[in-house]
């Protein structure tokens, strides 16, 4: 019989990270993510890993980058204010192509905002929080079980594309408890860190060479003292040494973007419900999608042709499928615990004239199925009047 767990979303995040091979965690406690640190402090020593409580979020972010470059999979977790402090280090990880995972359990903002209440206000910050041109991968589950499985995917994406991956959650998801079955070992795919690279004394390794189709060279484990593996946040050549010429700079920045952009369709993840004949499309993610699917089911009982699209990879946007659906429906409703951050991004994918409704909350309270259902019914009546 498969093993069943009854745990919080935060606990599932930590347990999944350990299963993904995470062996280093550095973090600073902050509501509503603190349980992730607590579980990592308990579980990592059991598997030979290391947990460190740092003095702040800036140090935490720097520590996991250093640990990853030293050869181990690493992660930190925080919430809004801490995530803001980590942005410079995230940009550094992008430039140095360091695989690591940043978990952001969102709460109300701006500033210290609502520490114990849910929000989805960091959607755009996850994409554009750092300066400079680059792509990012950001994943967002909607259940405790999906949190466990998806954090493993986050680590796999970090390794495959040599990039920091943002793992978004919210206070509701982080603190609710659900039962789920642990996936069978045969179902779990974990991309390992490469084994130690054999290099001659003083040989220079070139870890920043572009392979075919924008794929990056994997991060090696380099035996200390036997090879030079240079890392710099400055624009650099294929060996990691700073270079400031136009040719090197332009090639590097485009490569950093292309390695994710070219593979966006492979990275993109989404789920949908009853979209085949939908005239109204509801777009929702994270905990709000749980309310949305309930609203869609109730509306369907009243013969309203409505479907749900749930992006799982918030970034990159599942653009191809969304364009198809937006070209087919007559109206779209966005349910978000922000003022419509993702709505603006999705609507930029189409030039079609659509009826649009936003159901938003920024007061630290989850959007209810009834509120989404009211929005669906309003759109339905507007369409009937045409």
N, C-alpha and C positions, 0 to 999 in steps of 0.2 A: 504494500500500500504506500502511495506517495506520502511523504511527511507534510503535515499541515501546520501552519504557524498562525498565531493570533498576535499581531504586532502593530505598532504604530508605523505610519509612513516613514518617519525619520529612522526608526529602527530598521525597516526594510531597506532603506537607502544604504545604511552602514553595512548591513549583512551582505547585500548584493555587491557592494564595493570590495569587501574582503574576498568574496567568491570570484570577483573579476581579477584578483591578483594584487589589489592595493596593499602595499606593505609599509606605507608611510602616510601619516596624517598629522598635519600641523594646523591648529585652529585656535580661535578665541571664542569663548562662549557668548552667544547672543540669541535672544528669543526671536523667532520660534524654532531655531535650528539646533539648540544645545544638546538635544538627545542624540544627535548624530555623533557629536564629540564623545559623549558618555559611552555609547556602544563601541566606538572605535577604540577608546581607551581600555575597554574590557576585552575586546576580541583580538586586537592586533598582536599583543604579546603571545597569544595562544598559537599563532602561526609564524612567529619569528619576526613580526613587524614592529614598528616603532610609532608611538604616539607622543606628540609634544604639544603642550598648551603654551602658545606663544604670548608675547606681551601685547600684541594687537594684530589687526587683520593685514596690515601691510607686511609685517614680518611673517605672518602665516603664508601669504601668497608667495613671498620670496623663498621661503623654506621648501615648499612643495616643488617649486621649479628647480631648486638646487638638488633636491632628492631625486627628481626624475632624471636630471642630467648625470647624476651619479649612478643611475642604473636601476631604480625601483619605481614601480607605479605609485603615484601619489595623488592625494586629494585633500581639499579643505572644504569647509561648509560655513555659511554665514547667512545674514539677512541684509536688508536694504542698506543701512549705513555702512556696514562692513564691506558690502559688495562695491559701494562707491569708492572706498579706500583701496580696494584691490585692482582698480582699473588700470593703473600704470603697470602693475606687474602682469596683468593679463596681456597688455600690449607687448610687453617684453617677451612673454611666452610665445606670442604670435610671431614676433620677429626672430626669435631663436629656435622656433619650431620645436618647442618642448611639449611633449604629451603630458597632460595633467587634467584633472577634473575640478571645477569650481561649482559647488552646490549653493544655490541661493533659494532659501525658503522665504518667500516674499511675505512682507507685512506692509501695513499702511505707511504712507509717507506723504510729503517729502520729509527730510531730516529724520529725527527719531520717531516722528509720526505716531503710529498705533502699534506698539511693540507686540501685543498679544492677539492681534486681529488680522484677518487675511486681506490680501490685496493681490493685484496682478499689475502693479504699476512699474515693474522693471523690465517689461517686454522690450521696449526700445533701447533701454540701457544695455541689455544683454547684447544687442546688435551693435550699437553705436557708442558704447561707453568709453572706448579708448579712442585716441586720435590716430589719424593716418588711414590710408586705404587698406582694407583687408576684409576677408570674409570670416564668419564665425559659425560654429555649430552649437545650437541650443535645443535641448530636448525637454519635454514637459509631459510627465505621466498624469493619469487621472485616478489611479487606484493604488492601493498598497501593493498588490501583486505586480502591477505594471511597473511600479517604482523599483522593485527588486530586479526585474528583468531588464528594465531600460537603463539602469545605472551600469549594468554590464555592457550594454551597447555603447554607452558613453565612453567607457574605458577603451572599448574596441575602436571606436572612431578616433579617439585621441592617438592611439598607436598607429592606426592605418594612415591617418592624414597628418601625423606629427603636428598636432595643434592642441591648444587648450580647448576643452569642451565645457560649455555651460549647462548645468543641470538645474532646471527651474522646478520649484515646487511652490506651495503656498501653505499658510498656517493650517488651513482645514486639512489638506492632504498630509501635512507633516504630523499632525496630532491625532487624526482619527485612527481607529483600530479596525482592522478587517482580517478575516481568515483567508488564506490562499495556500495553494499547494506549491511546495518547492518544485521547480522544474526538474525533470529527470536529467541526470548528468549527461546523457546523450544529446539532450536538447540544448545544452549550454555550450556556446562557442566562445572561447576566450583567445584573443590574439595576444601571444606572449611577447615580452620584450626579447629582442634578439640575444642569442648567446654571445659570450665574450668574443670580440673581434681580434683575430690574431694579426698583429702588426709588428713589424720590425722596430728595433730601437730607433727612436727619433723620427719614425715615419710619420708624415702628416696625413691624417685622415681627412677626407672631404665629405662631410655629412650634409652639405647643402647643395648637392647636385640634383638637378631635375631629371627624373626618369620619364618614361613614355607617358603621354596624356596627362602631364602635370602632376604625376604621383611623386611624392617626396621619397628621398632615401630614408630607410628606417633608422631609428636611433640605435646605436650599438651599445654594448657594454665594453668599454675600453679598459684594458688592464692599466692601472695607474703606473705612470713612470715609463711605460713602453711606447706611448704614442701621444701625439699632440692633437687635442680636440679643442679647438679654440671657439669660444662663444662670445658674441658681442651683440648688444642691442643696437649698435650702429649698423648702417648699411654695410654689408660685408660680401666677400667673395665666396667661392664654393668651399674654401677651407675655413671660413668663419672669421677671417681677418678683415678689419675695417677697410673699406674702399669708398671713395666719394664721387667717383666718376658718374656721368649721366648714364652711360651704358650699363654699368653694374647696378646702379640704383633702380633704373627703369626695369631691368630684367628681373631683379629680385622682387620688387613690389608686385609686378604682374604675376610672377610665379606664386607668390603667397596667396594671391587672390584666385588664380586659376586652379590650384590644386583642390580647392573646394568647389568653386563655381562650375568647373567642368564635370564634376562628379555630383552635382546637386541632386539630380534625379535618383542616383543610387543612395544618397544620404537621406533624402526626404522620406518622411514617415507620416502616415495619416490613417484615420479610421472614418468610416461614414455609415450612416444608417438611413435607409429608405430614401435614397437620393435618385433612384431610377426614374421616377415619374414626378419628382418634386417640382412644384411651381415656386415654392418659397424655400430658401436655404438658410438654415441656422448655422452660424459659425461660432464655436465656443471651444475652450480648451481648459485643461486642468480641472479643478473641482467644479467650476461652473458648467462644464460639459455634462456632469452628472445630473444637474438640474435641467439642462437643455434636453437630454434624451428623454427624460420623463415628460417634459412639455410636448415634445414631438409625438410621443406615444399617445398622449391624451388628445392632441389635435387630430391625429389620424383616426381616432375613434369617431370624430365628428366629420370625417371625410375631407379634412383639409389636407391637401397635397403638400406636405412639408417634409424635409429631410435634414439630417444633421451632418455637418462636416467638422471633424475634430482634428486639427493639426497636432501631430505629436512632435515632429521636428518643427519648432517655431521658426528657427533659422537653420538651414535655408528654407524658405517658404515652399510648400508643395505646389509650386506655381502651375505646372502642367495640368494637374487634375482640377485645381481651382478654376483655371481659365475655362476648362470644359464645362464645369458646373455653372459658372457665372454666365456663360453663353447660352445656357439652356433654361435657366430659371427666370422668373419675372421680378422677384423681390428677394432681398437678403436681410437677415436680422443678425446683428452681432451682439453677443452677450459677454461682457467683460467687466471685471472688477478694476476698471480704470476708465478713462474718459474716451475710449475708442482708439487705443494705440494700434491695435492690429487691424482694425477696420480700415484705417487709412492705407495700410500696406496692401491689403487684399483688394480694395477697390481700385488701386493703381494698376491692377492686372487686366482691367477691361475698360473699353470705351463705350460699352453698352449702357443705355439709360435704364437703370434699375431703381425700383422703389427700395429705399434703404431705411432701416430702423435700428437705432442703438438702444440697448437695454444695459445701462451701466450703473455701477455703484462704486463709490470711493470712501464709504464710511465705515469700512471694516466689517461688513455683513455680507454673507454669501447671497448671491442672487437666487431667488426661489424659482421652482418650476412654474408657479402661478404667474409670476411677473413675466417670465419668458412666454408663457402661453397667452397672456394678454397681448403681448407684442405680435405674436403670430396671428391672433384673431384680428387685430387691427389691420395688419397687412392683407389678410384674406378678404376683409370687407372692402378695402381700397381696390383690390384687384377685381372684385365682383362688380364694382361701380364703373369700371372702365368700359 
